[in-house]
Amino acid sequence: MTAHDVARLLPGIPKVRDLCRSMAVLEAILSPEWCSRYHSFDSDWGSGEEMASMRTGSGDEYSIVFSAAGAYIRGFDHEAMMSPYCNDGPWPGVLDSVPEVFRHCVEEPAFCDEHGMPVVTACLWRATDDAWWQAGEIDYPDGMGDPDGAAHLFARLVDPLPETFRRFAEDYYEIPVDLEAVRHVYALRPLTQAVVTALNAELSVQDLADDLAAARYPSVAG
């Protein structure tokens, strides 16, 4: 799988945004310590922009910037053959076709290293009037099943089912994860204490106030 395959499989921008919000809230419940989470969502990332992020803690990550212009996705797999650190810069074609409306994301300091080089192995974008997700014209290296890390990075975005998240969470946190509670959050239904308790008996809805606000999660029910 490559970024081009992901572009064909990703749902529309609103569904991707909702999925990211759901995963961020689920992980806020499962992992009160932010530093241990994979998924986060920041509704105040920038002026008129929101950002969803994923980081594995071992160097792999993605960032999705949502704005009135559409959405921009940057992914980085530190072991990918297309790593800019293996090729003296981003792989040809990965960023070359990014439209002007998203160029500031390419140059965003948070997405670059200390020398200003974009830290990216896979990139996608979709303007609000686009019919589908886009990726650059790329000559991928031969003989590699996941040359840009897209299969690894975006697995839960292209398979947006509650069961997929539960498998991930049970493997990562090594605990049972209640599927009905995951379904509740994936549906963006108002959060209740019962749902929180089903996922983390030591947490209250009130403990999640900041995370719910950051994800613009629906009003909390009693």
N, C-alpha and C positions, 0 to 999 in steps of 0.2 A: 504494500500500500504506500502511496505517496500523497502529497498535498492535492494532486489532481483527483485522486480517488476520493479523498475527504471532501473535496468541493462538490462531487456528485452525490455524496451521501448525507451531507449536513442538512438539517432542516432549515427553515427560514430564520431570519434574524430574531423575530420575537420569540420563537421557540427555543433558540439557542440561549437567548438572554434569560428566559424563564428557567431553563435547565440549569444554567450557571447559578442563578439565585437559589434554586432548590438545593443544589449540591453544597453551596456555601453554608446554608442554614443547617443542613444535616451534619456537616462536619463541625459547625459551632456547637452543636449539641453533643456529638460524640467526643469532641476534643476541645474542652474549654481553653486549653493552652493554644493560642494562635500559632505558635512556632511549630506545633506538631501536625498542623492541618495540611492537606493537599490543596483544597479549593477555598477560595475567598472571593468576596465581591465588595467593591467599593463604589457606592453610588455617587460619591463626591470626588472622584478621581481627578477631574479637571473641569474647567468651565464648560458646561454642557456635555460632559463626557462621564461615562461610567466605565469601570474596568472589572472584568472577571479575570482571575488568575489561578494557575495551578503550578505547584512546585513540589517536586518529589523529595527535596532535601539532599539529593545526591547530584544535583546539577542540571536536571531536566525541568523544563518549565514551559508554560505558555501564558500569553496575555491577550485578552480580547477587549478592544476598546469599542464601546457602543456610543454613538452620537447621532445627531439629526442627519448626518451624512450617510450613515450606514454602520458597518462594523469592519474592523481590521483585526486580523489574527496573526500573532507572531508566536512561533514555536521554536524551541531549542532543545535538541537532544545532544548532550555533551559527548556521546559515543558515536553519533551518526557520522557516516563517511563524508557527509556534506557539511560538517562543522566548519565555520569560518577559521577556526584555529588550525585546521588541517589544510586549508587552501588559500592562505594569505588573504582572507576576506570572505564575505558571503559568496556562496556558490553562484556562478553566472546564471542569471535569469530569475533567481528567487525574488529579488527586489526591483529589478529593472523596470517592470511594467506596473508597479504600484501607481495608481492615479494620483494626481496632484492633491486631491482632497484628503488623501491619507498620507502624504509624504511627511507630514510632521510626526506621524507615528513611527516612521522609519528612523527618523533622526532623534526621537525621544531619548533623552539621557538615561532614563530608567531601563530602556531596552538596548542600551549600548554598553560596551565596557569602558574602562577608564581612559582608553585612547580614542573613544568616539566611534569604535567599530560596532555596527549592529550585531548583536548576539542572536543569530537566527539560523535555523536550518530549514524551516518551512514557513511559508507565508501565504495567507489567503485574505481576501477582502470581498465585500459586497456592498455596493451603494444602494440606497433605498429604492432606486428605480431599476436596479439590475434584476434580471429574471433568475439568476443563479449565482452561486459563489464563484469567484475567479482565483486563478493562480497564474504565475508567470510561465513563459515559454522556457522550459528547462530541459536540458539534455542530461538525464539522470545517469549515474554510473551503472555499468553493466553488472549483472550477477548479484544484485543486492535486493533483498525482499523489502527492506524498510530503509532506504538510503538517507531519507531526511528525518526519520524518526516519527513520521506522521501517524503510523499505526499505533505506536506506543503512546504518543502524546495525546491523541484525540480519540482514544478508544471509547470513552464514555460519552463523547459528544455525538459520535456517529451511531451509537447504540443507546438511544436515550430512554431506556426502560428502567423502572425501579429495581428490577431484578439485577440489572447490570451494576448499579451502584451498590446494592447489598453485597454482591460477590466481592467487589472491590473493598468495601469497608470491613467485611468479615476477614478478608485476607490481611488487610493492612493493620487493623486494630486488634485482630485475633480475639474477637468477641462475637457472640451471636447478635445479629441485627434484625429487629422486628420489621418484616416486610410491609405490613399494613401501615406502620408509622412512616416508612419511606414513601409509600404510595400517597399518603396524606400530604406530605411535604412536596412531593413531585407535582401534585395537583394544585399546589399553592393555596390550600385551604387554611383558614385562620388557625394559628397554632394554639393548642390547648395543653394544659399541664399533663393530661393523660398521654398525649403523644410524646411529649418530652420525657416523661417517666419511662415510657416503653423503650426509649433509646438510651436514656441515662438517668437512673434513679436518683442520682445525687445532685441533679440540676433543677432549677426552677425556671419558669417562663421569664420571670423578672431578671434572672441572671443573663438572659439573652438579649436584653433591650438594645444594646449597642449593635450587636450583630444583625438583629432584625431590621434596625434602621438602616444599616449599611447596605443590606440586600433589598431594601424597600419591600420587605415581606408584608403580606396583608395584615391588617390589624389583628392583634392578639385577642383571642376569645378567652373567656374565663374558664 
